[in-house]
Amino acid sequence: MSENMEILINPIQNSIENAKRRNSMRKVSVKIEDDQIDELKKRNNDLLRNLADLQNYLKITQREFEAQRKTAGMDILKGLLPFLDTLDAGIASEKDNQVLSSLRDNLLTTLSKYGLKPIDAEGQKVDLKQHEVVGIVDGKEENKIVHEIQKGYLLNNEVIRTSKVIVQKKGEKIE
């Protein structure tokens, strides 16, 4: 090659070499950016998964707290049921005893604020979720409660003690 040609070709070759190096550096830069994007996506997914786990944990904790709150006083309220039974027995033995009736009414009013309420039984049809049949008498109406032996109670609309009842059956009498 002639010297003139070499003078012309050298800068072109240098430009080509420089362009190849720049292109190679861009590829490395793009590769690094792709790797960084993949890493950021992975971290984002991990954070979203951790957030979902935390939200699920909070929901479970909230449900457990609500369940404990609802039943927190159940043992105390169950412990008061024999006292209510004694008041009922006292009222039954002395029909005109206003003091016992008033005491029982006031106690039930207070306990109702905590979710306790008596189950209505006499005159109702038997509901085995709320009533325990302890006796059967002959009668006209099938499965009608004619007498309540022991009062049942609900706490937050869940049975904590069933009513002990005597029920009518057509043509049957069991004692």
C-alpha positions in Angstrom: 0.0 0.0 0.0 1.0 3.4 -0.7 1.8 5.9 2.0 -1.1 8.1 1.0 -3.5 5.2 1.2 -2.2 4.3 4.5 -2.7 7.8 5.8 -6.3 7.7 4.6 -7.0 4.1 5.9 -5.4 4.5 9.3 -7.9 7.2 10.6 -10.8 5.1 9.2 -9.5 2.0 10.9 -9.0 3.9 14.1 -12.6 5.2 13.8 -13.8 1.7 13.2 -11.9 0.4 16.2 -13.1 3.2 18.4 -16.7 2.6 17.3 -16.3 -1.2 18.1 -15.0 -0.3 21.5 -17.8 2.1 22.2 -20.4 -0.5 21.0 -18.8 -3.1 23.2 -19.0 -0.8 26.1 -22.6 0.0 25.4 -23.4 -3.8 25.3 -21.7 -4.1 28.7 -23.6 -1.1 30.0 -26.9 -2.5 28.7 -26.0 -5.9 30.2 -25.3 -4.3 33.5 -28.6 -2.3 33.3 -30.5 -5.5 32.5 -29.0 -7.2 35.5 -29.8 -4.3 37.7 -33.4 -4.2 36.4 -33.7 -8.0 37.1 -32.3 -7.5 40.6 -34.7 -4.6 41.3 -37.6 -6.7 40.0 -36.6 -9.5 42.3 -36.3 -7.2 45.3 -39.7 -5.6 44.5 -41.3 -9.1 44.3 -39.7 -10.0 47.6 -41.0 -6.8 49.2 -44.5 -7.3 47.8 -44.5 -10.9 49.1 -43.3 -9.7 52.6 -46.0 -7.0 52.6 -48.7 -9.6 51.7 -47.4 -11.9 54.5 -47.5 -9.0 57.0 -51.0 -8.1 55.9 -52.1 -11.7 56.4 -50.5 -11.9 59.8 -52.3 -8.7 60.8 -55.6 -10.1 59.7 -55.1 -13.3 61.6 -54.0 -11.4 64.7 -57.1 -9.1 64.4 -59.4 -12.1 64.2 -57.7 -13.8 67.1 -58.0 -10.6 69.1 -61.7 -10.3 68.3 -62.3 -13.9 69.3 -60.6 -13.4 72.6 -62.4 -10.1 73.2 -65.8 -11.8 72.6 -65.1 -14.6 75.0 -62.8 -12.8 77.5 -65.5 -12.6 80.1 -67.2 -15.9 79.3 -65.7 -17.7 82.3 -66.7 -14.9 84.7 -70.2 -14.8 83.2 -70.5 -18.6 83.4 -69.5 -18.4 87.0 -72.5 -16.0 87.6 -75.1 -18.4 86.1 -75.5 -20.4 89.4 -76.1 -17.1 91.2 -78.9 -16.3 88.6 -80.3 -19.8 89.2 -80.4 -19.2 92.9 -82.3 -15.9 92.3 -84.7 -17.7 90.0 -85.3 -20.3 92.7 -85.9 -17.7 95.3 -88.3 -15.8 93.1 -90.2 -19.0 92.3 -90.6 -19.9 96.0 -91.7 -16.4 96.9 -93.8 -15.1 94.0 -94.3 -11.6 95.5 -90.6 -11.0 96.4 -90.0 -7.7 94.6 -86.5 -7.4 96.1 -85.2 -10.6 94.4 -87.0 -9.8 91.2 -85.5 -6.4 91.1 -82.1 -7.7 91.9 -82.3 -10.3 89.1 -83.6 -7.7 86.6 -80.8 -5.3 87.5 -78.1 -8.0 87.2 -79.5 -9.2 83.9 -79.5 -5.6 82.6 -75.9 -5.2 83.6 -74.8 -8.5 82.1 -76.7 -7.9 78.9 -74.3 -5.0 78.3 -71.6 -7.6 78.0 -73.6 -9.8 75.6 -75.3 -12.2 78.0 -79.0 -12.8 77.5 -81.4 -15.5 78.6 -82.9 -18.0 76.2 -86.7 -17.8 75.9 -88.0 -21.3 76.2 -91.5 -21.8 77.7 -94.2 -21.9 75.0 -91.6 -22.2 72.2 -90.9 -25.1 69.9 -87.8 -27.2 70.8 -84.5 -26.1 69.2 -81.9 -28.6 70.2 -79.2 -26.0 69.7 -80.7 -24.0 72.6 -82.7 -26.5 74.6 -81.9 -29.8 76.3 -85.0 -32.0 76.7 -84.9 -33.5 80.2 -88.6 -34.6 80.3 -91.5 -35.4 78.1 -95.2 -35.1 78.9 -98.4 -36.0 77.1 -99.9 -33.1 75.3 -101.7 -31.6 72.3 -98.8 -29.9 70.5 -95.8 -31.8 69.3 -92.3 -30.5 70.6 -93.8 -27.5 72.5 -91.9 -26.6 75.7 -94.3 -26.7 78.6 -91.8 -26.1 81.5 -88.3 -24.8 81.9 -86.3 -26.5 84.6 -83.2 -24.4 84.2 -82.7 -21.2 82.2 -80.3 -21.3 79.3 -78.1 -18.3 78.2 -76.5 -16.8 75.1 -73.3 -14.9 75.1 -72.9 -12.7 72.0 -75.7 -14.8 70.4 -73.8 -18.1 71.0 -75.2 -20.7 73.5 -73.1 -20.9 76.6 -75.7 -23.0 78.5 -78.7 -24.8 77.1 -82.1 -24.5 78.7 -83.2 -27.7 80.5 -86.9 -28.2 79.4 -89.9 -30.5 79.5 -91.6 -31.0 76.2 -95.0 -32.1 75.0 -95.4 -35.2 72.8 -98.6 -36.4 71.4 -99.7 -39.6 73.0 -96.4 -40.3 74.9 -95.4 -39.9 78.5 -91.9 -40.7 79.8 -90.6 -39.9 83.2 
